[in-house]
Amino acid sequence: MQQEQALLLIAKQLEEIIAILEKQESAKTESVGKIGRPSKERIVFRYRDNYPSARKSDCVRATGLSIKTVSKYWASWDTDEIDSEASYK
């Protein structure tokens, strides 16, 4: 009889813990937004920020992205850099 009561108490506590964890997980995804891998554009931009003298082929080898993808975002990083320099003058 005491074992049954103890098991019921443990089951209730587990349900409460699971409910708390589910609330925390849903709150985390709501506040952060979508969690997943970074966009291809962001990968190229980070690579260029870390290695400003690198070539496209270096980026392709390091990131595993295709040359078409790297080329697509390579040029847009250059224009962002030019735009930011123009705003400082």
Gaussian input, Z-matrix of N, CA and C with variables (Angstrom, degrees):
# hf/3-21g

backbone

0 1
 N
 C     1     B1
 C     2     B2     1     A1
 N     3     B3     2     A2     1     D1
 C     4     B4     3     A3     2     D2
 C     5     B5     4     A4     3     D3
 N     6     B6     5     A5     4     D4
 C     7     B7     6     A6     5     D5
 C     8     B8     7     A7     6     D6
 N     9     B9     8     A8     7     D7
 C    10    B10     9     A9     8     D8
 C    11    B11    10    A10     9     D9
 N    12    B12    11    A11    10    D10
 C    13    B13    12    A12    11    D11
 C    14    B14    13    A13    12    D12
 N    15    B15    14    A14    13    D13
 C    16    B16    15    A15    14    D14
 C    17    B17    16    A16    15    D15
 N    18    B18    17    A17    16    D16
 C    19    B19    18    A18    17    D17
 C    20    B20    19    A19    18    D18
 N    21    B21    20    A20    19    D19
 C    22    B22    21    A21    20    D20
 C    23    B23    22    A22    21    D21
 N    24    B24    23    A23    22    D22
 C    25    B25    24    A24    23    D23
 C    26    B26    25    A25    24    D24
 N    27    B27    26    A26    25    D25
 C    28    B28    27    A27    26    D26
 C    29    B29    28    A28    27    D27
 N    30    B30    29    A29    28    D28
 C    31    B31    30    A30    29    D29
 C    32    B32    31    A31    30    D30
 N    33    B33    32    A32    31    D31
 C    34    B34    33    A33    32    D32
 C    35    B35    34    A34    33    D33
 N    36    B36    35    A35    34    D34
 C    37    B37    36    A36    35    D35
 C    38    B38    37    A37    36    D36
 N    39    B39    38    A38    37    D37
 C    40    B40    39    A39    38    D38
 C    41    B41    40    A40    39    D39
 N    42    B42    41    A41    40    D40
 C    43    B43    42    A42    41    D41
 C    44    B44    43    A43    42    D42
 N    45    B45    44    A44    43    D43
 C    46    B46    45    A45    44    D44
 C    47    B47    46    A46    45    D45
 N    48    B48    47    A47    46    D46
 C    49    B49    48    A48    47    D47
 C    50    B50    49    A49    48    D48
 N    51    B51    50    A50    49    D49
 C    52    B52    51    A51    50    D50
 C    53    B53    52    A52    51    D51
 N    54    B54    53    A53    52    D52
 C    55    B55    54    A54    53    D53
 C    56    B56    55    A55    54    D54
 N    57    B57    56    A56    55    D55
 C    58    B58    57    A57    56    D56
 C    59    B59    58    A58    57    D57
 N    60    B60    59    A59    58    D58
 C    61    B61    60    A60    59    D59
 C    62    B62    61    A61    60    D60
 N    63    B63    62    A62    61    D61
 C    64    B64    63    A63    62    D62
 C    65    B65    64    A64    63    D63
 N    66    B66    65    A65    64    D64
 C    67    B67    66    A66    65    D65
 C    68    B68    67    A67    66    D66
 N    69    B69    68    A68    67    D67
 C    70    B70    69    A69    68    D68
 C    71    B71    70    A70    69    D69
 N    72    B72    71    A71    70    D70
 C    73    B73    72    A72    71    D71
 C    74    B74    73    A73    72    D72
 N    75    B75    74    A74    73    D73
 C    76    B76    75    A75    74    D74
 C    77    B77    76    A76    75    D75
 N    78    B78    77    A77    76    D76
 C    79    B79    78    A78    77    D77
 C    80    B80    79    A79    78    D78
 N    81    B81    80    A80    79    D79
 C    82    B82    81    A81    80    D80
 C    83    B83    82    A82    81    D81
 N    84    B84    83    A83    82    D82
 C    85    B85    84    A84    83    D83
 C    86    B86    85    A85    84    D84
 N    87    B87    86    A86    85    D85
 C    88    B88    87    A87    86    D86
 C    89    B89    88    A88    87    D87
 N    90    B90    89    A89    88    D88
 C    91    B91    90    A90    89    D89
 C    92    B92    91    A91    90    D90
 N    93    B93    92    A92    91    D91
 C    94    B94    93    A93    92    D92
 C    95    B95    94    A94    93    D93
 N    96    B96    95    A95    94    D94
 C    97    B97    96    A96    95    D95
 C    98    B98    97    A97    96    D96
 N    99    B99    98    A98    97    D97
 C   100   B100    99    A99    98    D98
 C   101   B101   100   A100    99    D99
 N   102   B102   101   A101   100   D100
 C   103   B103   102   A102   101   D101
 C   104   B104   103   A103   102   D102
 N   105   B105   104   A104   103   D103
 C   106   B106   105   A105   104   D104
 C   107   B107   106   A106   105   D105
 N   108   B108   107   A107   106   D106
 C   109   B109   108   A108   107   D107
 C   110   B110   109   A109   108   D108
 N   111   B111   110   A110   109   D109
 C   112   B112   111   A111   110   D110
 C   113   B113   112   A112   111   D111
 N   114   B114   113   A113   112   D112
 C   115   B115   114   A114   113   D113
 C   116   B116   115   A115   114   D114
 N   117   B117   116   A116   115   D115
 C   118   B118   117   A117   116   D116
 C   119   B119   118   A118   117   D117
 N   120   B120   119   A119   118   D118
 C   121   B121   120   A120   119   D119
 C   122   B122   121   A121   120   D120
 N   123   B123   122   A122   121   D121
 C   124   B124   123   A123   122   D122
 C   125   B125   124   A124   123   D123
 N   126   B126   125   A125   124   D124
 C   127   B127   126   A126   125   D125
 C   128   B128   127   A127   126   D126
 N   129   B129   128   A128   127   D127
 C   130   B130   129   A129   128   D128
 C   131   B131   130   A130   129   D129
 N   132   B132   131   A131   130   D130
 C   133   B133   132   A132   131   D131
 C   134   B134   133   A133   132   D132
 N   135   B135   134   A134   133   D133
 C   136   B136   135   A135   134   D134
 C   137   B137   136   A136   135   D135
 N   138   B138   137   A137   136   D136
 C   139   B139   138   A138   137   D137
 C   140   B140   139   A139   138   D138
 N   141   B141   140   A140   139   D139
 C   142   B142   141   A141   140   D140
 C   143   B143   142   A142   141   D141
 N   144   B144   143   A143   142   D142
 C   145   B145   144   A144   143   D143
 C   146   B146   145   A145   144   D144
 N   147   B147   146   A146   145   D145
 C   148   B148   147   A147   146   D146
 C   149   B149   148   A148   147   D147
 N   150   B150   149   A149   148   D148
 C   151   B151   150   A150   149   D149
 C   152   B152   151   A151   150   D150
 N   153   B153   152   A152   151   D151
 C   154   B154   153   A153   152   D152
 C   155   B155   154   A154   153   D153
 N   156   B156   155   A155   154   D154
 C   157   B157   156   A156   155   D155
 C   158   B158   157   A157   156   D156
 N   159   B159   158   A158   157   D157
 C   160   B160   159   A159   158   D158
 C   161   B161   160   A160   159   D159
 N   162   B162   161   A161   160   D160
 C   163   B163   162   A162   161   D161
 C   164   B164   163   A163   162   D162
 N   165   B165   164   A164   163   D163
 C   166   B166   165   A165   164   D164
 C   167   B167   166   A166   165   D165
 N   168   B168   167   A167   166   D166
 C   169   B169   168   A168   167   D167
 C   170   B170   169   A169   168   D168
 N   171   B171   170   A170   169   D169
 C   172   B172   171   A171   170   D170
 C   173   B173   172   A172   171   D171
 N   174   B174   173   A173   172   D172
 C   175   B175   174   A174   173   D173
 C   176   B176   175   A175   174   D174
 N   177   B177   176   A176   175   D175
 C   178   B178   177   A177   176   D176
 C   179   B179   178   A178   177   D177
 N   180   B180   179   A179   178   D178
 C   181   B181   180   A180   179   D179
 C   182   B182   181   A181   180   D180
 N   183   B183   182   A182   181   D181
 C   184   B184   183   A183   182   D182
 C   185   B185   184   A184   183   D183
 N   186   B186   185   A185   184   D184
 C   187   B187   186   A186   185   D185
 C   188   B188   187   A187   186   D186
 N   189   B189   188   A188   187   D187
 C   190   B190   189   A189   188   D188
 C   191   B191   190   A190   189   D189
 N   192   B192   191   A191   190   D190
 C   193   B193   192   A192   191   D191
 C   194   B194   193   A193   192   D192
 N   195   B195   194   A194   193   D193
 C   196   B196   195   A195   194   D194
 C   197   B197   196   A196   195   D195
 N   198   B198   197   A197   196   D196
 C   199   B199   198   A198   197   D197
 C   200   B200   199   A199   198   D198
 N   201   B201   200   A200   199   D199
 C   202   B202   201   A201   200   D200
 C   203   B203   202   A202   201   D201
 N   204   B204   203   A203   202   D202
 C   205   B205   204   A204   203   D203
 C   206   B206   205   A205   204   D204
 N   207   B207   206   A206   205   D205
 C   208   B208   207   A207   206   D206
 C   209   B209   208   A208   207   D207
 N   210   B210   209   A209   208   D208
 C   211   B211   210   A210   209   D209
 C   212   B212   211   A211   210   D210
 N   213   B213   212   A212   211   D211
 C   214   B214   213   A213   212   D212
 C   215   B215   214   A214   213   D213
 N   216   B216   215   A215   214   D214
 C   217   B217   216   A216   215   D215
 C   218   B218   217   A217   216   D216
 N   219   B219   218   A218   217   D217
 C   220   B220   219   A219   218   D218
 C   221   B221   220   A220   219   D219
 N   222   B222   221   A221   220   D220
 C   223   B223   222   A222   221   D221
 C   224   B224   223   A223   222   D222
 N   225   B225   224   A224   223   D223
 C   226   B226   225   A225   224   D224
 C   227   B227   226   A226   225   D225
 N   228   B228   227   A227   226   D226
 C   229   B229   228   A228   227   D227
 C   230   B230   229   A229   228   D228
 N   231   B231   230   A230   229   D229
 C   232   B232   231   A231   230   D230
 C   233   B233   232   A232   231   D231
 N   234   B234   233   A233   232   D232
 C   235   B235   234   A234   233   D233
 C   236   B236   235   A235   234   D234
 N   237   B237   236   A236   235   D235
 C   238   B238   237   A237   236   D236
 C   239   B239   238   A238   237   D237
 N   240   B240   239   A239   238   D238
 C   241   B241   240   A240   239   D239
 C   242   B242   241   A241   240   D240
 N   243   B243   242   A242   241   D241
 C   244   B244   243   A243   242   D242
 C   245   B245   244   A244   243   D243
 N   246   B246   245   A245   244   D244
 C   247   B247   246   A246   245   D245
 C   248   B248   247   A247   246   D246
 N   249   B249   248   A248   247   D247
 C   250   B250   249   A249   248   D248
 C   251   B251   250   A250   249   D249
 N   252   B252   251   A251   250   D250
 C   253   B253   252   A252   251   D251
 C   254   B254   253   A253   252   D252
 N   255   B255   254   A254   253   D253
 C   256   B256   255   A255   254   D254
 C   257   B257   256   A256   255   D255
 N   258   B258   257   A257   256   D256
 C   259   B259   258   A258   257   D257
 C   260   B260   259   A259   258   D258
 N   261   B261   260   A260   259   D259
 C   262   B262   261   A261   260   D260
 C   263   B263   262   A262   261   D261
 N   264   B264   263   A263   262   D262
 C   265   B265   264   A264   263   D263
 C   266   B266   265   A265   264   D264

   B1=1.4425
   B2=1.5335
   B3=1.3346
   B4=1.4557
   B5=1.5251
   B6=1.3299
   B7=1.4583
   B8=1.5265
   B9=1.3143
   B10=1.4653
   B11=1.5229
   B12=1.3256
   B13=1.4646
   B14=1.5311
   B15=1.3158
   B16=1.4647
   B17=1.5228
   B18=1.3390
   B19=1.4672
   B20=1.5208
   B21=1.3289
   B22=1.4618
   B23=1.5311
   B24=1.3170
   B25=1.4662
   B26=1.5304
   B27=1.3224
   B28=1.4733
   B29=1.5269
   B30=1.3261
   B31=1.4640
   B32=1.5181
   B33=1.3482
   B34=1.4699
   B35=1.5288
   B36=1.3307
   B37=1.4610
   B38=1.5301
   B39=1.3183
   B40=1.4658
   B41=1.5272
   B42=1.3314
   B43=1.4645
   B44=1.5230
   B45=1.3383
   B46=1.4633
   B47=1.5251
   B48=1.3077
   B49=1.4657
   B50=1.5276
   B51=1.3100
   B52=1.4641
   B53=1.5220
   B54=1.3283
   B55=1.4662
   B56=1.5230
   B57=1.3211
   B58=1.4663
   B59=1.5227
   B60=1.3244
   B61=1.4642
   B62=1.5257
   B63=1.3233
   B64=1.4596
   B65=1.5233
   B66=1.3433
   B67=1.4595
   B68=1.5243
   B69=1.3257
   B70=1.4567
   B71=1.5150
   B72=1.3219
   B73=1.4665
   B74=1.5203
   B75=1.3385
   B76=1.4625
   B77=1.5241
   B78=1.3226
   B79=1.4575
   B80=1.5216
   B81=1.3181
   B82=1.4659
   B83=1.5250
   B84=1.3148
   B85=1.4589
   B86=1.5183
   B87=1.3334
   B88=1.4657
   B89=1.5188
   B90=1.3300
   B91=1.4557
   B92=1.5235
   B93=1.3080
   B94=1.4579
   B95=1.5186
   B96=1.2898
   B97=1.4520
   B98=1.5056
   B99=1.3028
   B100=1.4517
   B101=1.5202
   B102=1.3008
   B103=1.4614
   B104=1.5234
   B105=1.2929
   B106=1.4454
   B107=1.5006
   B108=1.2923
   B109=1.4560
   B110=1.5193
   B111=1.3321
   B112=1.4591
   B113=1.5215
   B114=1.3271
   B115=1.4556
   B116=1.5312
   B117=1.3049
   B118=1.4706
   B119=1.5290
   B120=1.3267
   B121=1.4554
   B122=1.5263
   B123=1.3234
   B124=1.4646
   B125=1.5297
   B126=1.3207
   B127=1.4672
   B128=1.5287
   B129=1.3367
   B130=1.4683
   B131=1.5314
   B132=1.3415
   B133=1.4633
   B134=1.5265
   B135=1.3206
   B136=1.4707
   B137=1.5169
   B138=1.3282
   B139=1.4586
   B140=1.5249
   B141=1.3264
   B142=1.4715
   B143=1.5216
   B144=1.3209
   B145=1.4666
   B146=1.5251
   B147=1.3290
   B148=1.4648
   B149=1.5199
   B150=1.3250
   B151=1.4663
   B152=1.5354
   B153=1.3238
   B154=1.4714
   B155=1.5286
   B156=1.3157
   B157=1.4635
   B158=1.5290
   B159=1.3266
   B160=1.4648
   B161=1.5264
   B162=1.3273
   B163=1.4626
   B164=1.5227
   B165=1.3252
   B166=1.4645
   B167=1.5281
   B168=1.3212
   B169=1.4652
   B170=1.5317
   B171=1.3387
   B172=1.4664
   B173=1.5304
   B174=1.3196
   B175=1.4636
   B176=1.5302
   B177=1.3296
   B178=1.4639
   B179=1.5225
   B180=1.3225
   B181=1.4657
   B182=1.5305
   B183=1.3312
   B184=1.4681
   B185=1.5290
   B186=1.3227
   B187=1.4629
   B188=1.5199
   B189=1.3301
   B190=1.4567
   B191=1.5208
   B192=1.3235
   B193=1.4622
   B194=1.5228
   B195=1.3170
   B196=1.4625
   B197=1.5255
   B198=1.3229
   B199=1.4646
   B200=1.5297
   B201=1.3255
   B202=1.4666
   B203=1.5262
   B204=1.3134
   B205=1.4654
   B206=1.5223
   B207=1.3087
   B208=1.4662
   B209=1.5202
   B210=1.3188
   B211=1.4656
   B212=1.5178
   B213=1.3049
   B214=1.4642
   B215=1.5272
   B216=1.3191
   B217=1.4563
   B218=1.5255
   B219=1.3176
   B220=1.4659
   B221=1.5271
   B222=1.3010
   B223=1.4659
   B224=1.5254
   B225=1.3086
   B226=1.4631
   B227=1.5268
   B228=1.3232
   B229=1.4590
   B230=1.5239
   B231=1.3390
   B232=1.4590
   B233=1.5226
   B234=1.3314
   B235=1.4688
   B236=1.5164
   B237=1.3283
   B238=1.4548
   B239=1.5217
   B240=1.3295
   B241=1.4584
   B242=1.5290
   B243=1.3134
   B244=1.4620
   B245=1.5188
   B246=1.3359
   B247=1.4503
   B248=1.5349
   B249=1.3182
   B250=1.4442
   B251=1.5241
   B252=1.3525
   B253=1.4615
   B254=1.5281
   B255=1.3141
   B256=1.4602
   B257=1.5279
   B258=1.3089
   B259=1.4613
   B260=1.5329
   B261=1.3308
   B262=1.4551
   B263=1.5317
   B264=1.3144
   B265=1.4811
   B266=1.4939
   A1=110.84
   A2=116.34
   A3=120.21
   A4=111.02
   A5=116.83
   A6=120.00
   A7=110.31
   A8=116.94
   A9=120.82
   A10=110.81
   A11=116.87
   A12=120.80
   A13=110.67
   A14=115.71
   A15=119.59
   A16=110.79
   A17=116.84
   A18=120.40
   A19=111.71
   A20=117.58
   A21=121.08
   A22=110.82
   A23=116.06
   A24=120.82
   A25=110.62
   A26=116.74
   A27=121.18
   A28=110.33
   A29=117.59
   A30=121.11
   A31=111.08
   A32=116.70
   A33=120.51
   A34=110.63
   A35=116.06
   A36=120.14
   A37=111.26
   A38=117.09
   A39=120.72
   A40=111.44
   A41=116.64
   A42=119.98
   A43=110.90
   A44=116.78
   A45=121.08
   A46=111.21
   A47=116.30
   A48=120.77
   A49=110.57
   A50=116.89
   A51=121.12
   A52=110.46
   A53=117.19
   A54=120.79
   A55=110.92
   A56=117.13
   A57=121.12
   A58=110.47
   A59=117.04
   A60=120.64
   A61=111.50
   A62=117.65
   A63=120.44
   A64=111.11
   A65=117.50
   A66=120.95
   A67=110.62
   A68=116.68
   A69=120.34
   A70=111.09
   A71=117.35
   A72=121.24
   A73=111.02
   A74=117.11
   A75=119.47
   A76=110.77
   A77=117.86
   A78=121.03
   A79=110.63
   A80=116.82
   A81=120.86
   A82=110.64
   A83=118.05
   A84=120.24
   A85=111.13
   A86=118.00
   A87=120.42
   A88=110.90
   A89=117.97
   A90=120.25
   A91=112.31
   A92=117.57
   A93=120.83
   A94=110.91
   A95=117.72
   A96=121.46
   A97=109.15
   A98=115.18
   A99=118.66
   A100=110.10
   A101=114.39
   A102=119.73
   A103=106.29
   A104=115.91
   A105=120.21
   A106=109.78
   A107=115.37
   A108=117.67
   A109=109.59
   A110=116.41
   A111=120.07
   A112=111.35
   A113=115.21
   A114=119.53
   A115=109.31
   A116=115.24
   A117=120.26
   A118=110.14
   A119=115.98
   A120=120.53
   A121=110.42
   A122=115.79
   A123=120.14
   A124=111.29
   A125=117.26
   A126=121.14
   A127=109.90
   A128=116.18
   A129=120.24
   A130=110.04
   A131=117.34
   A132=120.28
   A133=111.62
   A134=117.27
   A135=120.02
   A136=110.81
   A137=116.17
   A138=119.42
   A139=109.69
   A140=116.67
   A141=119.75
   A142=111.51
   A143=117.58
   A144=120.05
   A145=110.86
   A146=116.22
   A147=120.40
   A148=112.85
   A149=116.97
   A150=121.92
   A151=109.77
   A152=117.90
   A153=120.59
   A154=114.41
   A155=118.53
   A156=119.95
   A157=112.35
   A158=117.38
   A159=121.29
   A160=111.18
   A161=114.46
   A162=120.99
   A163=109.13
   A164=115.40
   A165=120.18
   A166=110.78
   A167=116.09
   A168=119.25
   A169=111.49
   A170=116.65
   A171=120.26
   A172=110.42
   A173=115.14
   A174=120.69
   A175=110.98
   A176=116.37
   A177=121.07
   A178=109.79
   A179=116.96
   A180=120.97
   A181=112.20
   A182=115.78
   A183=119.87
   A184=112.61
   A185=116.66
   A186=119.45
   A187=113.92
   A188=117.24
   A189=119.97
   A190=113.04
   A191=117.03
   A192=121.02
   A193=109.56
   A194=116.66
   A195=119.65
   A196=109.87
   A197=115.52
   A198=120.36
   A199=110.92
   A200=116.65
   A201=119.89
   A202=111.34
   A203=116.50
   A204=120.84
   A205=110.42
   A206=116.93
   A207=120.61
   A208=109.95
   A209=117.84
   A210=121.42
   A211=111.25
   A212=116.50
   A213=121.34
   A214=110.86
   A215=117.13
   A216=120.27
   A217=113.32
   A218=117.68
   A219=122.09
   A220=110.00
   A221=116.40
   A222=121.07
   A223=111.48
   A224=118.40
   A225=119.89
   A226=111.17
   A227=117.98
   A228=120.73
   A229=110.01
   A230=117.39
   A231=121.36
   A232=110.82
   A233=117.55
   A234=119.89
   A235=110.98
   A236=118.92
   A237=120.73
   A238=110.65
   A239=115.48
   A240=119.60
   A241=110.60
   A242=117.02
   A243=121.43
   A244=109.96
   A245=117.96
   A246=122.11
   A247=110.86
   A248=117.67
   A249=120.18
   A250=111.13
   A251=118.19
   A252=121.47
   A253=110.13
   A254=117.71
   A255=120.95
   A256=110.86
   A257=117.98
   A258=120.31
   A259=112.11
   A260=117.38
   A261=120.31
   A262=112.49
   A263=117.29
   A264=120.22
   A265=112.30
   D1=-45.60
   D2=179.41
   D3=-67.03
   D4=-33.54
   D5=178.13
   D6=-65.72
   D7=-41.45
   D8=179.46
   D9=-62.18
   D10=-42.33
   D11=178.63
   D12=-65.31
   D13=-40.58
   D14=178.69
   D15=-64.59
   D16=-41.23
   D17=178.18
   D18=-65.73
   D19=-38.91
   D20=176.92
   D21=-63.85
   D22=-41.27
   D23=178.12
   D24=-63.19
   D25=-44.06
   D26=178.40
   D27=-63.57
   D28=-40.80
   D29=179.49
   D30=-62.93
   D31=-41.84
   D32=177.88
   D33=-62.97
   D34=-43.81
   D35=179.97
   D36=-62.82
   D37=-40.39
   D38=177.74
   D39=-63.64
   D40=-41.13
   D41=177.62
   D42=-61.55
   D43=-41.32
   D44=178.41
   D45=-64.11
   D46=-42.76
   D47=179.65
   D48=-64.07
   D49=-43.42
   D50=178.56
   D51=-61.92
   D52=-42.48
   D53=178.81
   D54=-62.46
   D55=-41.90
   D56=178.69
   D57=-63.38
   D58=-44.99
   D59=-179.87
   D60=-64.00
   D61=-39.08
   D62=178.22
   D63=-64.82
   D64=-39.66
   D65=177.48
   D66=-63.60
   D67=-42.77
   D68=179.47
   D69=-63.27
   D70=-41.91
   D71=-179.29
   D72=-65.71
   D73=-42.22
   D74=179.83
   D75=-68.63
   D76=-36.11
   D77=177.43
   D78=-66.32
   D79=-37.47
   D80=179.81
   D81=-64.29
   D82=-45.78
   D83=-177.70
   D84=-71.20
   D85=-30.86
   D86=178.14
   D87=-70.48
   D88=-40.63
   D89=-176.56
   D90=-77.30
   D91=-32.98
   D92=-176.76
   D93=-89.67
   D94=-31.09
   D95=-174.69
   D96=95.85
   D97=-155.06
   D98=-179.11
   D99=-70.54
   D100=133.43
   D101=177.50
   D102=-110.70
   D103=127.18
   D104=-179.57
   D105=-176.94
   D106=-163.89
   D107=-178.99
   D108=-77.61
   D109=154.64
   D110=-177.90
   D111=-70.16
   D112=157.04
   D113=179.25
   D114=-67.82
   D115=160.45
   D116=179.90
   D117=-63.01
   D118=-38.76
   D119=178.91
   D120=-60.06
   D121=-44.61
   D122=-179.78
   D123=-64.42
   D124=-36.66
   D125=178.18
   D126=-62.27
   D127=-46.34
   D128=-179.65
   D129=-65.40
   D130=-44.05
   D131=-179.98
   D132=-61.50
   D133=-42.84
   D134=178.63
   D135=-63.51
   D136=-41.39
   D137=179.29
   D138=-61.85
   D139=-45.14
   D140=-178.67
   D141=-67.02
   D142=-34.13
   D143=176.52
   D144=-65.67
   D145=-40.02
   D146=-178.69
   D147=-77.46
   D148=-31.27
   D149=-177.98
   D150=-130.79
   D151=75.44
   D152=-174.70
   D153=-64.32
   D154=-24.97
   D155=-179.10
   D156=-94.22
   D157=5.79
   D158=-177.87
   D159=-72.95
   D160=157.89
   D161=176.60
   D162=-99.87
   D163=168.71
   D164=178.90
   D165=-58.77
   D166=-42.36
   D167=-177.62
   D168=-63.30
   D169=-33.44
   D170=176.34
   D171=-64.60
   D172=-41.94
   D173=179.15
   D174=-64.40
   D175=-41.31
   D176=179.25
   D177=-60.77
   D178=-46.82
   D179=-179.35
   D180=-64.94
   D181=-41.63
   D182=-174.97
   D183=-74.37
   D184=-37.67
   D185=-174.24
   D186=-95.70
   D187=-22.88
   D188=-177.43
   D189=82.61
   D190=5.35
   D191=177.30
   D192=-78.09
   D193=160.77
   D194=178.30
   D195=-76.42
   D196=159.18
   D197=179.47
   D198=-63.36
   D199=-34.19
   D200=178.01
   D201=-63.96
   D202=-42.78
   D203=-180.00
   D204=-66.10
   D205=-45.24
   D206=-179.98
   D207=-63.09
   D208=-43.25
   D209=179.78
   D210=-62.48
   D211=-38.49
   D212=-178.96
   D213=-59.44
   D214=-44.83
   D215=-175.82
   D216=-94.01
   D217=-14.89
   D218=179.76
   D219=-61.47
   D220=-47.11
   D221=-177.98
   D222=-68.26
   D223=-37.10
   D224=-178.78
   D225=-68.04
   D226=-29.50
   D227=175.46
   D228=-65.79
   D229=-38.68
   D230=178.24
   D231=-62.03
   D232=-43.87
   D233=-179.23
   D234=-68.79
   D235=-34.70
   D236=175.97
   D237=-63.69
   D238=-38.60
   D239=179.67
   D240=-67.37
   D241=-41.43
   D242=179.31
   D243=-65.51
   D244=-42.95
   D245=-179.94
   D246=-62.68
   D247=-40.53
   D248=-178.96
   D249=-70.35
   D250=-34.01
   D251=176.86
   D252=-68.53
   D253=-38.28
   D254=-179.33
   D255=-67.04
   D256=-32.03
   D257=-179.11
   D258=-72.33
   D259=-21.54
   D260=179.51
   D261=-82.27
   D262=-19.96
   D263=-176.36
   D264=-81.23

